[in-house]
């Protein structure tokens, strides 16, 4: 997963890197969601602070024997607004997380741009591939032939 901090700070560069992979990342939409998340987070924290301050003032008023009904009515409305803000914040965070988890890894600058393995460049080679005196077989074929792999039973179990 790509670091969310990198996405916030360098969304255009990340989008350009992902284009090399053939993946389109809408950096503007991501940043708009991120701005919305920040605003909701600030709003939620302010409402929580107000609720805590109101709870203290209700406690003091109750201890002094004052009428607390007007304070309770204000706190009720505050609680509903806080819950709505928390739900909206959680929704935005889920959307951001889904976007972040859907992004592929970034390519190194050393990786050549291309659409297939034919566009790759050979950097170095060590030794020569062995010349087999027989036709090479797939590991699945070998495992089944040796009785070590049973894909039919495995598919039934899973």
MARVEXTI-65897 format. One record per residue (C-alpha): residue number from 1; residue in three letters; chain; z, x, y. Coordinates in Angstrom, 1 decimal, padded with zeros to 4 digits. Example, Ala and Ser with C-alpha at 12.3 -4.5 7.8 and 13.67 -1.06 7.14 Angstrom:
seq,type,mol,zz,xx,yy
1,ala,A,007.8,012.3,-004.5
2,ser,A,007.1,013.7,-001.1
! end
This chain:
seq,type,mol,zz,xx,yy
1,unk,A,000.0,000.0,000.0
2,unk,A,-000.8,001.2,003.5
3,unk,A,002.2,001.8,005.7
4,unk,A,002.6,-001.2,008.0
5,unk,A,003.5,001.1,010.9
6,unk,A,000.1,002.9,010.5
7,unk,A,-001.6,-000.5,010.5
8,unk,A,000.1,-001.6,013.7
9,unk,A,-000.5,001.7,015.5
10,unk,A,-004.0,002.6,014.2
11,unk,A,-005.6,-000.7,013.0
12,unk,A,-009.1,000.2,014.3
13,unk,A,-009.0,003.6,012.5
14,unk,A,-007.8,002.0,009.3
15,unk,A,-010.6,-000.7,009.6
16,unk,A,-013.2,002.1,010.0
17,unk,A,-011.9,004.0,007.0
18,unk,A,-011.9,000.9,004.8
19,unk,A,-015.5,000.1,005.8
20,unk,A,-016.4,003.4,004.1
21,unk,A,-015.1,001.7,000.9
22,unk,A,-017.1,-001.4,001.5
23,unk,A,-014.0,-003.4,002.5
24,unk,A,-013.8,-005.4,005.7
25,unk,A,-010.4,-005.5,007.4
26,unk,A,-010.1,-007.8,010.4
27,unk,A,-007.9,-005.6,012.6
28,unk,A,-007.8,-008.0,015.5
29,unk,A,-006.6,-010.9,013.3
30,unk,A,-003.9,-008.6,011.8
31,unk,A,-002.7,-007.5,015.2
32,unk,A,-002.7,-011.0,016.5
33,unk,A,-000.4,-012.0,013.5
34,unk,A,001.7,-009.0,014.2
35,unk,A,002.2,-010.0,017.9
36,unk,A,003.1,-013.5,016.8
37,unk,A,005.6,-012.0,014.3
38,unk,A,007.2,-010.0,017.1
39,unk,A,007.5,-012.9,019.4
40,unk,A,009.0,-015.1,016.7
41,unk,A,011.4,-012.4,015.7
42,unk,A,012.7,-012.0,019.3
43,unk,A,013.0,-015.8,019.7
44,unk,A,014.9,-016.1,016.4
45,unk,A,017.3,-013.3,017.3
46,unk,A,017.9,-015.0,020.7
47,unk,A,018.6,-018.3,019.1
48,unk,A,021.0,-016.7,016.6
49,unk,A,022.8,-015.0,019.5
50,unk,A,023.1,-018.3,021.4
51,unk,A,024.4,-020.0,018.2
52,unk,A,027.1,-017.3,017.8
53,unk,A,028.1,-017.5,021.5
54,unk,A,028.3,-021.3,021.2
55,unk,A,030.4,-021.1,018.1
56,unk,A,032.9,-018.8,020.0
57,unk,A,033.0,-021.2,022.9
58,unk,A,033.6,-024.2,020.6
59,unk,A,036.4,-022.3,018.9
60,unk,A,038.0,-021.5,022.3
61,unk,A,037.6,-025.0,023.5
62,unk,A,039.1,-026.4,020.3
63,unk,A,042.1,-024.0,020.6
64,unk,A,042.7,-025.2,024.2
65,unk,A,042.4,-028.8,023.2
66,unk,A,039.3,-029.5,025.3
67,unk,A,036.6,-032.1,024.4
68,unk,A,034.1,-030.3,022.2
69,unk,A,031.6,-033.1,021.6
70,unk,A,029.1,-032.0,024.3
71,unk,A,029.2,-028.5,022.9
72,unk,A,028.6,-029.7,019.3
73,unk,A,025.6,-031.8,020.5
74,unk,A,024.1,-028.7,022.1
75,unk,A,024.7,-026.6,019.0
76,unk,A,023.1,-029.2,016.7
77,unk,A,019.8,-029.0,018.7
78,unk,A,020.1,-025.2,018.7
79,unk,A,020.5,-025.2,014.9
80,unk,A,017.3,-027.2,014.4
81,unk,A,015.3,-024.9,016.7
82,unk,A,016.7,-021.8,014.9
83,unk,A,015.7,-023.2,011.5
84,unk,A,012.2,-024.0,012.7
85,unk,A,011.9,-020.5,014.2
86,unk,A,013.1,-018.8,011.1
87,unk,A,010.7,-020.8,008.9
88,unk,A,007.7,-019.9,011.2
89,unk,A,008.8,-016.2,011.1
90,unk,A,009.0,-016.2,007.4
91,unk,A,005.5,-017.8,007.1
92,unk,A,004.0,-015.1,009.4
93,unk,A,005.8,-012.4,007.4
94,unk,A,004.3,-013.8,004.1
95,unk,A,000.8,-013.8,005.7
96,unk,A,001.2,-010.2,006.9
97,unk,A,002.5,-009.1,003.5
98,unk,A,-000.4,-010.8,001.7
99,unk,A,-002.9,-009.0,004.0
100,unk,A,-001.1,-005.6,003.5
101,unk,A,-001.0,-006.0,-000.3
102,unk,A,-004.7,-006.9,-000.4
103,unk,A,-005.8,-003.6,001.3
104,unk,A,-007.2,-000.8,-000.8
105,unk,A,-006.0,002.8,-000.3
106,unk,A,-007.5,004.8,002.5
107,unk,A,-010.1,007.4,001.8
108,unk,A,-009.5,011.0,002.5
109,unk,A,-011.8,012.5,005.3
110,unk,A,-013.1,014.9,002.6
111,unk,A,-014.5,012.0,000.5
112,unk,A,-018.3,011.6,001.2
113,unk,A,-019.5,008.2,002.4
114,unk,A,-021.6,006.4,-000.2
115,unk,A,-022.1,003.4,-002.3
116,unk,A,-022.3,004.9,-005.8
117,unk,A,-021.4,008.0,-007.8
118,unk,A,-024.8,009.4,-007.0
119,unk,A,-023.6,009.9,-003.4
120,unk,A,-020.8,012.1,-004.5
121,unk,A,-021.0,015.9,-004.2
122,unk,A,-019.8,018.3,-006.8
123,unk,A,-017.2,020.5,-005.3
124,unk,A,-016.6,022.9,-008.2
125,unk,A,-017.1,023.1,-011.9
126,unk,A,-015.1,024.9,-014.5
127,unk,A,-016.8,025.9,-017.8
128,unk,A,-019.5,024.1,-019.5
129,unk,A,-019.2,020.7,-021.3
130,unk,A,-018.9,021.3,-025.0
131,unk,A,-022.0,020.7,-027.1
132,unk,A,-021.0,018.4,-030.0
133,unk,A,-022.9,018.6,-033.3
134,unk,A,-022.6,014.8,-033.7
135,unk,A,-022.8,011.7,-031.6
136,unk,A,-019.7,011.1,-029.5
137,unk,A,-017.9,007.9,-030.2
138,unk,A,-015.8,005.7,-028.0
139,unk,A,-012.0,005.9,-028.3
140,unk,A,-011.8,002.2,-029.2
141,unk,A,-014.2,002.8,-032.1
142,unk,A,-012.3,005.8,-033.3
143,unk,A,-008.9,004.1,-033.0
144,unk,A,-010.1,001.0,-035.0
145,unk,A,-011.7,003.3,-037.6
146,unk,A,-008.5,005.2,-038.1
147,unk,A,-006.5,001.9,-038.3
148,unk,A,-004.4,002.9,-035.3
149,unk,A,-005.7,000.2,-032.9
150,unk,A,-006.0,-003.5,-033.7
151,unk,A,-007.3,-005.3,-030.7
152,unk,A,-007.8,-008.6,-032.5
153,unk,A,-004.0,-008.9,-033.3
154,unk,A,-003.1,-007.6,-029.9
155,unk,A,-005.1,-010.3,-028.2
156,unk,A,-003.4,-013.0,-030.3
157,unk,A,000.1,-011.6,-029.4
158,unk,A,-000.6,-011.5,-025.7
! end
